[in-house]
Amino acid sequence: MSEPQGGADPTQFRCMAVEDGDDFVINGEKWFSSNARFASFLIVMAVTDPDASAHGRASMIVVPTDTPGVEIIRNVGVGDEPPGHGTHAYVRYTDVRVPKQNLLGPRGQGFAVAQTRLGGGRVHHAMRTVGQIKRAFDMMCQRALSRTTKGEMLADKQMVQEKIADSWIEMEAFRLLVLRTAWRIDQFNDYLKVRKDIAAIKTMMPKVYHDVVSRCIQIHGALGVSNELPLSGMLMGSYVMGIADGPTEVHKVTIARQVLRDYEASETLFPDYTLPNRRAAALALLGHEIEREVEAW
Ligand SMILES: Cc1cc2nc3c(=O)[nH]c(=O)nc-3n(C[C@H](O)[C@H](O)[C@H](O)COP(=O)(O)OP(=O)(O)OC[C@H]3O[C@@H](n4cnc5c(N)ncnc54)[C@H](O)[C@@H]3O)c2cc1C
């Protein structure tokens, strides 16, 4: 999907697939196509219907990697991966011809296909991240119980205890939200009904991952930042989780929009939950009862 000029906003994608007889001819560039260098085929989101609505312009097309015109310009790495070891390809498609039957899903429904795939993918990211967070948490706890300074264990120092307590709370809250989201997917079997839940775990994931790993690094001192532990890579991994499959900001917008669908605007100048309005509503509902009570007194 992603292109060099923009990833978070798919309406900006420019890669085109034009019909020619029984084929599509694809021209454009894609960016951060993970594992393209190992793949025997690529799934390209290309504009097939430029005059359609913003979300009905693109289609998904399967392109065998050895098709003439497919060129991996370079493989980009993450963090300090050495040059040449990267797995995220910058790919150029020049007059790439594939049969129309390579269309994946309905024409013009590239967004819908992508959202379905990305929905499940985000849950998998979250599940794997639960494991990574637990790994960092276990290291932190073992280190706190193993290291002594100023006559007592790290585990006995309150500022260390705070790190362990905060990490455990955040880890468990995240784990349970992921579990609940997976359960709701099973219940509805419809990703549209769990968009808010998936966006929520996608949003929570980088923060909890980052915060727990950061505390783990701090408690390990020099060893924490050394290349003898996996923590610096995990820290970069937390940033990846806030970007890949859509940045956190975009997912927060999704959550807010979905949440607000369950609410309505107030029809009165002051909201109906203010005391004067609640009193008026109570009198309208039960005024006769109150009058009877007052008379009886
Ligand atoms: C490790 C990794 C693997 C990836 N693999 C793939 C892949 O296999 N296939 C693929 O297609 N893509 C892949 N991507 C790309 C990924 O989907 C994009 O990086 C992502 O959608 C963001 O696009 P961008 O990098 O162009 O950032 P931009 O769109 O330029 O956004 C940059 C920043 O701007 C801010 N921003 C963007 N939109 C908004 C908004 N609406 N409101 C507020 N702030 C905003 C955010 O802070 C965001 O991080 C991968 C990315 C990473 C890091």
The ligand as a Gaussian input file, in Angstrom:
#p B3LYP/6-31G(d) Opt

LIG

0 1
 C        8.409000      -1.684000      10.141000
 C        7.382000      -1.197000       9.171000
 C        6.821000      -2.092000       8.259000
 C        5.920000      -1.642000       7.310000
 N        5.417000      -2.534000       6.393000
 C        4.569000      -2.097000       5.444000
 C        4.088000      -2.992000       4.445000
 O        4.418000      -4.186000       4.437000
 N        3.265000      -2.508000       3.500000
 C        2.883000      -1.233000       3.478000
 O        2.103000      -0.857000       2.614000
 N        3.317000      -0.355000       4.393000
 C        4.160000      -0.745000       5.374000
 N        4.638000       0.133000       6.304000
 C        4.326000       1.538000       6.154000
 C        3.303000       2.052000       7.139000
 O        2.027000       1.570000       6.837000
 C        3.397000       3.585000       7.074000
 O        4.668000       3.950000       7.557000
 C        2.315000       4.240000       7.899000
 O        1.035000       4.088000       7.307000
 C        2.598000       5.738000       8.037000
 O        2.839000       6.308000       6.788000
 P        4.151000       7.221000       6.571000
 O        5.337000       6.500000       7.071000
 O        4.137000       7.677000       5.166000
 O        3.934000       8.452000       7.536000
 P        3.114000       9.769000       7.212000
 O        1.842000       9.445000       6.522000
 O        4.034000      10.746000       6.553000
 O        2.809000      10.260000       8.691000
 C        3.902000      10.717000       9.507000
 C        3.379000      11.127000      10.848000
 O        2.439000      12.190000      10.709000
 C        1.470000      12.108000      11.739000
 N        0.155000      11.946000      11.146000
 C       -0.169000      11.299000      10.014000
 N       -1.511000      11.356000       9.811000
 C       -2.026000      12.060000      10.824000
 C       -3.341000      12.463000      11.188000
 N       -4.414000      12.123000      10.423000
 N       -3.504000      13.188000      12.319000
 C       -2.436000      13.531000      13.078000
 N       -1.163000      13.172000      12.797000
 C       -0.965000      12.440000      11.691000
 C        1.845000      10.883000      12.582000
 O        2.635000      11.277000      13.662000
 C        2.629000      10.043000      11.602000
 O        3.494000       9.119000      12.245000
 C        5.522000      -0.288000       7.291000
 C        6.062000       0.606000       8.227000
 C        6.980000       0.169000       9.163000
 C        7.546000       1.152000      10.139000

